[in-house]
Amino acid sequence: MLVLHRVFRCVTPKRSYARRGLATGAGLLGELTSRGFISQITKPEQLQSFLQDQSRVVYSGIDPTADSLHVGHILPMMCLVHFQLHGHKVIPLIGGATALIGDPSGRSTERPHMDEVATQKNMLNLSASVKRFFERASDYVGKRMPSPSASYAPPLVMNNIEWFKNLGVLEFMRVVGTAARVNSMIARESVQSRLNSQQGISFSEFSYQLLQAYDFLVLHKTTGCTIQIGGSDQWGNIIAGLELIGRTCGTSDGASENAERAYGITTPLLTTSSGAKFGKSAGNAIWLNEELTTAYDFYQFFIKTSDADVGRYLKLFTLLPLEQIQQVLEDHSKRPEERIAQALLADEVTELVHTREGVKRAKLITRVLFDTNVTMLNAEEVLGALAGDRRLFTISADEMHGTTVQKLTVNHGVTKSASAAKSLVAMRGLYLNGQTVDAHRTVQPSDLIDGRLIIVRAGRDKHAVFALRA
């Protein structure tokens, strides 16, 4: 269950910010650098001209260690979207095979091994999550760029299980093993950090870089892919791929000037200004699948972004022009209490991931849960917005009218226990339709909003909507 310790109301900026098209004056690498996408690039000057010469193929890998994308994935996915906008073809690669081994990059301990059944389930769900993201990103682009480039192509979602499932160990050693150099493999930071630890590193994790390198080689040969994008912890694995391509095809950065080249780009790992990571392993994942994180919770996550982070997130997670973002930040600095920048960020990213309808649902739920004047709410709209939400409880008329508000919260888990509910009441922290209640308060017919439902709040941020069963 997602627990948010601080929840903010919807904020509507007083200034109107038009959704304008992307600025195209700067080159792609300049745009990505200005927005904060770039950590490291191999041969940046050569890559700049390489990208301007013709349409290229670029890929980024995602291991299916979970069955949904999370907020941390938006950064590399948005980087791919920028490549699409500049006419390049993109490949999101699902690591169905590599997930069975586990990437040691950025980890101090070995990843728990995943069984094939769980991996298969994650592969299917993650593939659907990736396709849904790019479909919605295409809609998001279309609304901000009325006439997107004719070369804007949909992604080619692939899975490396396709080439690993029938690859024998002898063939792998013949192709990859003979080209790999152990001294280079040992020198990788991901390996060194583990070699110096008490636990050490397993042979399978040590060899992971060769599997990822082989991915790049296969895509290079079959699709003409020449660019790999990954998080900053993937630098060593990307270099391994470039070295493998160079030794087997003669087309990496080490090749002759006349040979086609291959390049690597890393993006910074997504953290807050306090250094906290985003991701499943960090325990604070905000999922892109609405069944795991609702559009409302997703929206609230970005509404509560700190002032120190909001400008960076606007550049990374939206397609708003940089000059518009700068203007928003200037307006925000004059009236920070209005949270203008956070409101715009939440609107944009929620639309990107959950469509405009998701934004409407999130704002309606925010109004339902936090506005003190709820008499004008429409029950049908509220129930539609909360469909499937854990905060919605459907109960009988007998329970609605014959139980105290305090007991309702206990019976349905809104408060942890009877004693916790009693303490809340004593501190005047239990609310019915925005008004505090005592221990004896029962629901009256006149309390029902639109004759159908009531809104209960326990403490600062625990909410429930109780609706009459039809």
FENTAUR-V634508 format. One record per backbone hydrogen bond with DSSP energy under -0.5 kcal/mol. CO is the residue of the C=O (numbers start at 1). NH is the residue of the N-H. Records with the same first field share a line. If there is no record, write none. Layout:
BEGIN
CO->NH + NH
END
This chain:
BEGIN
2->4
3->5
11->13
15->17
16->18
18->20
27->31
28->32
29->33
30->34
31->35
32->36 + 37 + 38
33->36
40->266
41->43
43->47
44->48
45->49
46->50
47->51
48->52
49->53
50->54
56->89
57->226 + 227
58->91
59->229
60->93
62->95
63->65
69->288 + 289
70->73 + 74
71->74 + 75
72->76
73->77
74->78
75->79
76->80
77->81
78->82
79->83
80->84
81->85
82->86
83->86 + 88
84->87
89->58
90->156
91->60 + 93
92->94 + 158
93->62
94->96 + 160
95->99
97->100
98->101 + 102
104->107
115->119
116->120
117->121
118->122
119->123
120->124
121->125
122->126
123->127
124->128
125->129
126->130
127->131
128->132
129->133
130->134
131->135
132->136
133->137
134->138
135->139
136->140
137->141
138->142
139->143
140->144
141->144 + 145
145->148
149->152
151->153
155->157
158->94
159->162
160->163 + 164
161->165
164->167
166->168
168->172
169->173
170->174
171->175
172->176 + 177
173->178
176->179 + 180
180->182
181->185
182->186
183->187
184->188
185->188
188->191 + 192
189->193
190->194
191->195
192->196
194->197 + 200
202->206
203->207
204->208
205->208
207->210 + 211
208->212
209->213
210->214
211->215
212->216
213->217
214->218
215->219
216->220
217->221
218->222
219->223 + 224 + 225
220->224
224->57
226->263
227->59
228->265
229->61
230->267
231->234
232->235
234->238
235->239
236->240
237->241
238->242
239->243
240->244
241->245
242->246
243->247
244->248
245->249 + 250 + 251
246->250
252->255
256->259
263->228
264->42
265->230
266->39 + 40
267->232
269->271
270->278
272->275
276->272
279->284
280->283
285->287
286->71
288->290
289->292 + 293
294->298
295->299
296->300
297->301
298->302
299->303
300->304
302->305
306->309 + 310
307->311
309->313
310->314
311->315
312->316
313->317
314->318
321->325
322->326
323->327
324->328
325->329
326->330
327->331
328->332
329->333
330->334
331->335
335->338
336->339
339->343
340->344
341->345
342->346
343->347
344->348
345->349
346->350
347->351
348->352
349->353
350->354
351->355
354->358
355->359
356->360
357->361
358->362
359->363
360->364
361->365
362->366
363->367
364->368
365->369
366->370
367->371
372->374
374->377
377->379
378->382
379->383
380->384
381->385
382->386
384->387
386->389
389->392
391->393 + 465
393->395 + 467
395->469
396->400
397->401
398->402
399->403
403->443
404->408
405->409
406->410
407->411
408->412
409->414 + 415
410->413
417->421
418->422
419->423
420->424
421->425
422->426
423->427
424->429
425->428
429->459
430->437
431->457
432->435
435->432
438->441
441->405
444->447 + 448
445->448
448->450 + 451
449->452 + 453
452->468
453->449
454->466
455->433
456->464
457->431 + 459
458->462
461->463
462->458
464->456 + 466
465->393 + 467
466->454
467->395
END
